[in-house]
């Protein structure tokens, strides 16, 4: 017997709450770039309303019924029938009235202009309209807190869906992730959005500047004539390489998804594909399909390209990135050809060896990443030697620049930085510890800064295994070869260390354009200091710039001189302290000092104005 909802019946005591966030105006303290966790959490507003009114939660009501039979030792159809009956009763007598009251409250708020998120009208018509209208009205993304990197920003979804007895279709599983981002837009996937899958699911486009949401249905067989052999998605996994989103100059957006055709005899994916695009505001209100030939590497027995991530480059191009092979670029304004061209990774990055060891090394996102720095530049980062039975200190953290990626012929790779992981600390005592950095993420605001996730492991005698107990997110400056800040991520409700898959987004830049509303700005975690209790902390504090110089790091990230004289004194003291720890004749240090001097001059001019 399975329950209707996947919920934990009991939870250990939650960890202590973080320090209370500070409410600020959008234009004051919102960071221009944030680290966003792809995982999205759900908040059931109907259940919250029931408990606020003094009623029993769904789990509590079910437990009361099942415990009667459990005490009697009854595990048969009678118990199953009682369980089903309680489900129906609870939906009709408890959830139904609560849902009606909550929806009426929302409608009054919308009529008074107090609605939290504006709902865009459905852009498509046909079977299932009522279902999607219920989903649209009862689903709201929530962005109440913004964390400055390396703190992690998380999104939540507030749901108020009708009881199952009132719907002709089942609802999506309570799973969601952020599939992509571009400018002010965040693309969320709720439930199962696999093309051709009839399980419930849909895309949600969240415009953080307009504070509005729109629903886009998944690709169904009627959107394109699928062959008798189902297509293969180009994404390696269901995450960052699935659907592309691009903001348009007219205020709308473009979605794009690639499905690979399979060989009719061996059912293996080929270089032929179907490109599906969805353009907001299009009168057709549907996915438009186009057959294309992809210039990607193919072998006789397998396809050598699977997308790990996808993002927009400039106003006209999209990039699907295989972190083991290369970059597939699509220019959707090119009508003369297919619009696709392929850029292989630089030979020194390593491709064939990685392909052969793909199953041993794990997901490529664990040790590689890529992002768009500007319309003419992509940046690639790799932890060379990851999971290859070599000491962590000997692993290399390497960054590469790809110039002119939108050109089929003028693109160029350039090595940017390369540093041994062991250069980040200098104590031999820690060389053999299982502190494996993973999930490198490039800062789009400061391309020389890389964010790394590091788990601290402890031996669990009960399960006879090493268990991740803590997660730290580090901010590493590749020019200075040191960790400039570190945050300890809060544990999950069950006490375990979180598993984060993050990416950088600059949607906070667009929030600044709308004044008046308040956001809560707080780091989702605890900053690690020199006096931290964890022995691991001292490993990373041995860098040229320590976490004590956080005000210097804030300045370099663009916060600038403050009108608060005390803050300025702290900043000046941090610069002096930093100069004592580095070689002032080092060219990198000189460049950074020149940059600081320039920014100070600009900040003084701004304050004077």
N, C-alpha and C positions, 0 to 999 in steps of 0.2 A: 504494500500500500504506500502510495506517495502522496505527499501533501500538495495542495494547490500552489503553495508558495514556498520558495526556498529561503527559510529563515532559521536562525539559530534560536533554540528554545531558551538557552541560558548563556550568559556571558560573564567572564571574569570582570572584576572591578575595572572601570576605565582608568587610563593614566591621568595624572594631574593635568588640568587644562593649561594651555599656554598663557602667557601674559595677555591681559585684555588689549585688544587692538585699539588704535587711535582713529577716530573718525575725522576725515579730512576732506577738503574740497578736491575734486578731480584734478584741477589744474595745479595743485600745490605739490603733492608728494608722490603721485603715482609714478612708478618707475617706467621708463620708456620701453623696456623689454622685460618679459617675465619668462620663467620656466613653468610650463604647463604640463601637468600629469594627464596622460591620455585617458586614464580610467575616470569615469564619471559615476558619482554616487546618486542614489535615489532617496528622496524624502517623500514618504507617503502621507499626504496632507489629510486624507480621509481618516486614516488610523490616528493621526495626531489629533484631529478634531474629536474623534470618539473618546480618546483618553482624556482630553481636556474637559470633556463633558462628564467624566466620571465613569464611562463605560469600560467594558473589558476589551482588550485587544483581541485580534483574531486568534493568535496562538493561545492566549489564556482561555478563551471560550472553547476551543477545540480540546485543550488539555483537561478541562473540567469534565467533558464528556468521556474522553478516552480513559481517564484515571479511574472512573467507576468500573469499567470493564477490566482494566489492568489489575485492580485489587481483587477481582473475582477470578483472575486467571483466564479470562475469555479472550481468545484470539481467533475469531471465526467471522462468518458472514454477518452475524448479528452486530458485532463491533464495527464492521465495515459499513453496514447500513446506517448505524447511529452516526458515524463520522460523516457520511454523505448528507444525512438529514440536517446535521448541525451546520454544515457548509451552507445549505440552502437557507436555513432559518437565519443564520447570521447575515447573509447577504441581503435578504428581504427585510428583516426587522431592525438591523443595526446599521449595516453599511449603506443601504438604500436611503433612509432618512438623513443620515449624516452627509451623504453625497449631495442630496437635494439642498440641504441647508448651506453647505459649502459653496455650491454653484451659485445659489442666490446671492450669497455674500460677494462672490467675485463679480457677478453681473452688476450689482449696485456700485461696486468700486469702479468698474469700467465706465458706467454711466456718469459717475461723478468725476471722471478723469483721474482716478487714483489707481488705475490698473498698473501692475508692475511691468508687464511686458506686452507690447502691442502684437496682436496676432494678424499676420498677413492672410488675406483670403486665399482659399485653395485655388491653385492655378490649373487644376486638372479636373475633369469631370468623368463620371462613369460609375461602374460598380465599385462599391466600397466608400462612396462619398461620406455617408453618415458615420462610418467607422473613423475615417481620417478627421472629420470634424470634431468628433469626441476626443480624439487624440490631441488635436490642436488646442481645443479649449481647455483640456485637462492637463497640459504639459507645459512647464515653464522652466527654462534654464535659470540658474541662480548663480550670480557672481557677486557675492557680498564681501569677499576678502581678496586682496591682491598682495602677494608676497614678493619682496625684492629678492632676486637671485643672489645666492644659491638656494634661498628658500623656494618652496614649490607652491604654485597656485593650482587650486583644484576647483573644478566645476561641480555643481550639484544640479539635479533635476527634480523639481517639485511636481508630483503627479497627483491628480484627483480624477481617477477614471471611474466610470460607472461600474456597479457590481456586475460580475460575469453573467448573471441571469438576465441582465438588460441588453446584452450585446450578442449579436449573431456570430461574432468572430472572437477568437481568443486574443488576449493582449500580448504584446512583446514580452519576452523574458526581461527581467529587471537587470539587464546588462546594457551598458552603453560605453562608448569611447569617442574621443575626439579624433576624427579621421584626418582633419587638415585645418589649415588656417591661412588666411591671406588678408592683410590689412585689418579692417575692422571685423572681418567675417570669421566665424568658427563653424566648422562642419561637424555635426554630431551624428553618430549612427546608433539608433536604438533598436535593440533586439537583433534579429537575423536579417541582414540586408544582402545576403548572397544572391547574385543574379539568378533568376529562374527558380528560386526557392519559394515555396508557398507558405512557409512559416511567417508569422507576423513580424514586421519590422519596417522601419522607415528612416529616412534621413531628415535631419532638422538643421536648417541654416539659421544661425544666431548672429544677428547684426548688432554688435556691441555699441556701435555709435548711435544707431537709430533705436536701440533697445527693442528690437522686434524679432520675431521668429517666423519661419515659413517651413512647411512640410513638403518634402519631395518623396514620392513613392519609390521603392526599389525597382530594379529592372525585372520585368516579368516576361514570360515567353511571348506575349502579344506585342511587346515593344520591339522585338526583332525576331525574325523567323529562325529560331534555333534549329540546328540540324538534329537528326535523330540521336546523334552522339552529343551529350551536353558539353558546352564550352568549358574551358579552363580559365580561371581568373589569373591575370598576370601577376598578382600579388603573391609573395612567398607565404605570407601569413595574413590573418585578418586584422589589420592594424593600420600603420602609417602608409602602406603602399597600395591602398585600395582605390580611393576616389580622390580626384583632384578638384580643388575649388579655386576660382580666380575672380577677384573683384573686377567689375567692368566700369568704364568711365561714366556710363549712364546711371550709375548707382545700383545696378543689378549684379548678377553673378553668373558664372559659367561652371557647371559640373562636368567632369569627364571620367569615363571608366573604360578600361580595355579588357576585352574577353578574347582569349586565344582560341582559335579553331583547333580541333583535334584531327589527327590522322584517322581516316575512316577505317583503316585496317587494324592498326595497332593502338588506336585511341590515345596516341601521344600528342602533346601540344606541338603546334607548328609555328612558323613565322607569320602565317596569315591570322588576321584578327578582325574583330568588329569593334569599332570605336563608337561608344554611346556618349552623347552630349545632351545636357539639359541647360537651356538658357532661360533665366527668369524673365517673366514678362512676355514670353513667346505665346502667341495666340493658340498654338497647337497644344500646349500643356502636356508634353510627353517627351520621352527619351527619343532622340533622333539617332538612328544607326547608320554607320558607314563602314563598308568593307575596306580594309587597308592591308598593305604588305609591310611588315615591320623589318627594318634593316638591322636585325639583332642576330648575334651568333647562334647558330643551330648546329648540333651534331646529329649523327644518324640515329642515335639511341635516346637522346634527350635534348630538351631545350636548355640553352645555357644562359637564359635571362629570366630572372624573377624579381619583381620590384619589391624593395624593402621600404621605400618611401617615395612620396610624390609631392611636388610643390610647384608653385607658379614662379616664373622668371620673367619679370617685366610685364607689360600689358598684353603681350601676344603669344607667349610660350608657356608650355608645361613640361615638366621633367619627371620621368619615371626613373628611379635610381636603383640599380642592382649593385649593392655594396661589394659584390664579388666580381662583377663584370664591367660595368660602366653605366653610362647615362643615355637614356632614350629621350630625345628632345622632340617636342611637337609644336609646330607653329600653326595655330588655328586660323591665321589670316592668309596662309599660303595656298592659293587655289591652283597653282601650276603643277603641283605634284602631290604626293601623299602627305607632305608636310612633316615627315619624320626624318630624323637622322640620328645616328648612333655614335657616341664618343666612348671608346674603351678607356679603362683605367690606365694610368701610367704603368709601364712594365715593372718598375721598381716597387710598386705597391704590392704586387703579388696577387695573382688571380687563379691560375690553374691549381696551385698547391692548396689554396683555400677551398676551391671547389671540391677537390678530392677529400678534404678533411671537414667538409661542411657539417656532417652529422656529429663529428667528434667535437668541433669547436662550439657548437650551439648556434643560436640565431645571430646573423651578422650584426644586428643592431646592438648586440652586447659588447662589441669591440670596434664598431665602425659607425660613422655617421656622415651626413652631408647636409649643407644648407645653402640658401641663396643669400649672399652678402649684399649685392646690388644687381641692377639689370644686366651687368656685364661680367659678373664674377660669382662663381660657386666655390665653396671651400669644403675640403674633405679631411676627415680625421680618422686615424686608425691606431689601435693598440697592437703593434706588431709583436707576435709571440704569445698572444692570448691563448690560454689553455693548451700550450704546446710543450708542457713538461720542461720549462726552463724557469729559473728563478725570477720572481717578480721584478727584482732590481734590474735584471737584464732586458726586460721588455722595453720597447721603444714606443713613445707617443709621438706620432708624426702627423704633420698637417701639410696639405697640398692646396694650391690655388689652381682653379680652372678658369682661364680667361676666354672671353668671347664664346660661351657655350651655345649661343643662339645661331652661330654661323656654322654651316656644315663643313667648312674648309679652314677657317681661321682660328679655331680653338687651339689652346696651348695649356699644357700642364707645367706648373712651377712648384718645386719643393719650397715650403715656407719655413717650417720649424721641425726639429727632430731632437728629442731629449730622452735619456734613459729614465725609467720610472725610479730607479735607484738614486738618481740625482736629487730627488725630492726630499730625501731624508739621509742622515749621515750616521746613524747609530747601528752598528752591526747586530745589536741585540734583536732588532726587529726584522732582519733580512729573511728569516725563515717563517715568519708569521703568515697566516692565510688571510692576508689583506689584499684581495684582488680587486683592482679598480675596473669598472665596467661602465657601459652605457655612456660613452663620451658624447657630449653635446656642445656644439660651437655657439658662442655668443654672437648673435648678429649685430649687436651694438658695439662690441669690442672683439673683433675676429681673433685676436691673440689670446683670448681667454677661453679656456675649455672647462666645462663642468663635468665632473666625474662622480659616479656613485661608488661607494666603498662600504661593504658589509663587514661588521666585526662578528667573528664566529666564536662560539663557546661549545664545549663538549657537553652533549646531553646523554648522561649515563642510562636513562630510561630507554632511549631508542638506539643507543650505541652509535651515535653519529654526531658530526659537527652541525650546529644549528645557528642560523643567522639571528643574532639578538639585537643588533643595532645597525642603523643605516645612516651614513654620513654623506652629504652632498658637498663636494669641494669645488672651489673656484680657483683654477690654476692659470697663472700668467705664463705663457710660453716664452715671452721675451725675457722675463726675469727668472724663469725656471724655478718657480716657487708657488706654494699655495697661499693665496692672499686672504681667503676666508673659508670657513667650514661651518656647516649647519648639521645638527643632528635631527633627522626627521622624526616626527612623533610616531609612536608605535600604533599598530592597529588595535581595534577593540579587544581582540583576543590576546594582546600582549606581544604578538610577533612583530618582527621588523617588517616594514612595508616593502612592497616590490613596485618600484616606480619605473615607468617608461615615459620620459619627458621629452619635450621639444621646446624650442624658443618661439615666442610670438611677440609681436609689437602692437597687439590690438589696444593696449593701454594708451598708445599715442593718440588714438582716435577718440577715446573716452574724454581726453582733455579738451576736445573741441566743444563739448557740451558742458556748460558750467551749471552750478546750482545743486546737483545731486551729490549725495555723500557716499563714499565708499570706505570700507575699513581696510587699512593698510597694516599688515602685520606679517612677520616671518612665520611660516608654518613649520616651526621647529625651534630648536635652541641653538644659539650661536656658541661654537666651541671657543674657549678662551685658553690662555696660557696656563691657567690654574685648574683646568679641567681634571676630573677624577680619572677619566679613561687613560690608561697607559698608551693607548693608540694615538691619542691627541698629540703627544710630544713628537711622534714620528713626523707629523706634517708641519709642526710649528717651527721646525728648523730651517725654514725657507728664508730667503733674503727679506721678504716683507711678511711680517707676522700678522696674526689676526688682531693684534693690538693696534695695528695701523688701519683700522676699519674706516676711520674718517678720511684718510688719504685715498683708500679704495673708492669710497663714495664720491670723492672729488673727481678722480680719474674717470669714473663712470658717467660724469656729466652733471652731478648735482650742483657743483660750482660753489663759489663763495657765498656765505650766508649773511643776511643783514644782522644776524645775532652775533655780537662781538665775542661772546664766550665760545660759540661754535668756531669762529675764525681762529681763536687762540688755540683750540684743540687741533684744528687742521694744521696750523703752522708748527705746533709742537710735534705732530705726527710726521711732517716732512723732515724736520730736523732729526728726529729719532731714526727715520728710515735712512737718511744720508750717513748716519754713523754705522749702519749695517751693510752698506754696499760700497763698491769702488766708484767714486765720482768720476774717474777717468774712463770708465767702461762706456763704449759708444752707445749701448742700449740705454744706460742710465742718463747719459747726456741728452739723448733724444726725448726721453720721458720728461726730463726737467724742462726742456724747451717747450714741450707740449703743455706742461703745467703752467709755465710762464705765460704762454699765449692765452690759455683758458682763464687765468687769473685776470689778465688785462681785459678780456671780453666781459668777465663777470663784474668787474669794477665799473665798466661802462654801462652795463645793464642796470646796476644798482644806482648809478648816478642819474640815469634816465628816469 
